[in-house]
C-alpha cells in the first residue's frame, strides 16, 4: 500500500489543528509523522511563532523533514495553511516523486469564525493576515495532483 501525504489546507483559526488531532486519534495503529512549520518556527525563533524573520530556514527544515519521511515511506500529516496552488505545488510534487497517495484536508470556515477562533489562541495571528489568506484561498483540485480531497466545511464535523 502506498504511503499517504496528508496536506491540511485552511486559513489561520479555521480548525486545522483540531482536524490533525482527529486524524491522530483515528490513526493510533499507524506510524505517521506530523510536520508543522509553525512548530519549527517556534523552535527556531525562541518560542515566537509570529516571528517571520527565519521563514527561509523554517521552510527548508520543513521540506527536509518531508524528504526524510518520504525516504522511509512514512505517512505524513503536513499542518500548514497552504491556501493556494502556488503554496501547495512543491509539497505535492515531492509526494508524487516519492510515490505517495496525496490527500487534501480542507478546513473551510467563514472569515468571521476564523477570526473568532483565532482570538484567545495561545498564538494569535494578526487579523490582516487572516484577511489576506482568506482572500487568497483557492479550493484544491485533483488537477493540482491530489488523489483525494476531504472537505470539513461544517464546523460540527471537526469538533
C-alpha positions in Angstrom: 0.0 0.0 0.0 1.3 3.5 -0.9 2.1 5.8 2.0 0.0 8.9 2.3 0.8 12.6 2.3 -2.0 14.4 4.1 -1.9 18.2 3.5 -4.0 20.5 5.7 -5.5 23.5 3.9 -7.2 26.4 5.6 -6.8 29.9 6.9 -5.4 30.5 10.4 -8.1 29.9 13.0 -10.1 27.5 10.8 -9.6 24.4 12.9 -6.7 22.6 11.1 -5.1 21.5 14.4 -8.4 20.1 15.5 -8.5 18.1 12.3 -5.0 16.9 12.9 -6.0 15.8 16.4 -8.9 13.8 15.0 -6.7 12.2 12.4 -4.2 11.3 15.1 -6.9 9.7 17.2 -8.2 7.6 14.3 -4.7 6.5 13.3 -3.5 5.2 16.6 -2.5 1.9 14.9 -0.5 3.6 12.1 3.0 5.1 12.1 3.0 8.7 10.9 4.7 12.0 11.4 3.2 15.4 11.8 5.2 18.2 10.2 4.2 21.7 11.3 6.2 24.7 10.0 4.7 26.8 12.9 6.3 24.3 15.4 9.6 24.5 13.5 9.3 28.3 13.6 8.7 28.2 17.3 11.8 26.1 17.8 14.0 28.4 15.6 12.6 31.7 17.0 12.8 31.2 20.7 9.2 30.3 21.1 7.8 33.0 18.8 5.5 31.6 16.1 4.8 35.1 14.8 8.5 35.7 14.0 8.8 35.7 10.2 12.5 36.6 10.2 13.6 33.0 9.6 11.0 31.9 7.1 13.5 30.6 4.6 15.2 28.4 7.3 11.8 27.2 8.6 10.5 26.1 5.2 13.9 24.5 4.3 13.7 22.5 7.5 10.0 21.6 6.9 10.8 20.3 3.4 13.9 18.4 4.7 11.7 16.7 7.3 9.2 15.7 4.5 12.0 14.4 2.4 13.4 12.3 5.2 10.0 10.8 6.0 9.4 10.0 2.3 12.7 8.2 2.1 11.4 6.0 4.9 7.9 5.8 3.3 6.3 7.1 6.4 2.7 8.5 6.3 2.9 12.3 6.8 0.5 15.0 8.0 1.6 18.4 6.9 -0.1 21.0 9.1 0.1 24.5 7.4 -2.3 26.9 5.7 -1.5 26.0 2.1 -4.3 28.3 0.9 -3.5 28.3 -2.8 -1.9 26.1 -5.5 1.4 28.0 -5.6 1.8 27.2 -1.8 1.0 23.6 -2.3 2.8 22.7 -5.6 6.3 21.9 -4.1 4.8 19.6 -1.5 2.6 17.8 -4.0 5.5 17.4 -6.4 7.6 15.9 -3.6 4.8 13.4 -2.8 4.3 12.5 -6.5 8.0 11.9 -7.0 8.1 9.7 -3.9 5.1 7.6 -4.9 2.7 8.9 -2.2 -1.0 9.0 -2.2 -1.8 12.7 -1.7 -4.9 13.8 0.3 -6.1 17.3 0.9 -7.9 18.0 4.2 -9.6 21.3 3.5 -11.0 23.2 6.6 -13.5 25.8 5.4 -15.0 28.3 7.8 -16.3 31.8 7.4 -13.9 34.7 7.9 -15.9 35.7 11.0 -15.5 32.3 12.6 -11.8 32.1 11.7 -11.2 35.4 13.5 -13.3 34.4 16.5 -11.4 31.1 16.9 -8.1 32.9 16.4 -8.9 35.3 19.2 -7.7 33.8 22.5 -5.4 31.2 21.0 -2.0 31.0 22.5 -0.5 32.2 19.2 -2.9 34.7 17.7 -2.4 35.6 14.1 -2.9 39.3 13.2 -6.4 39.8 11.6 -4.9 41.4 8.5 -3.0 38.1 7.8 -6.2 36.1 8.2 -8.0 38.6 5.8 -5.2 38.3 3.2 -5.2 34.5 3.4 -9.0 34.3 3.2 -8.8 36.4 0.0 -6.0 34.2 -1.4 -7.8 30.9 -0.6 -8.4 28.6 -3.5 -10.1 25.3 -3.0 -7.8 22.5 -4.1 -8.5 20.3 -7.2 -7.3 16.9 -8.4 -5.7 18.8 -11.3 -3.1 20.0 -8.8 -2.1 16.4 -8.1 -4.4 15.5 -5.2 -5.7 11.9 -5.3 -8.5 12.7 -2.8 -10.0 15.8 -1.3 -11.8 15.9 2.1 -13.7 19.0 3.0 -14.5 19.9 6.6 -16.9 22.7 5.6 -19.3 22.1 8.5 -17.8 23.2 11.8 -19.7 20.3 13.5 -17.6 17.8 11.6 -14.4 18.8 13.3 -15.5 19.2 16.9 
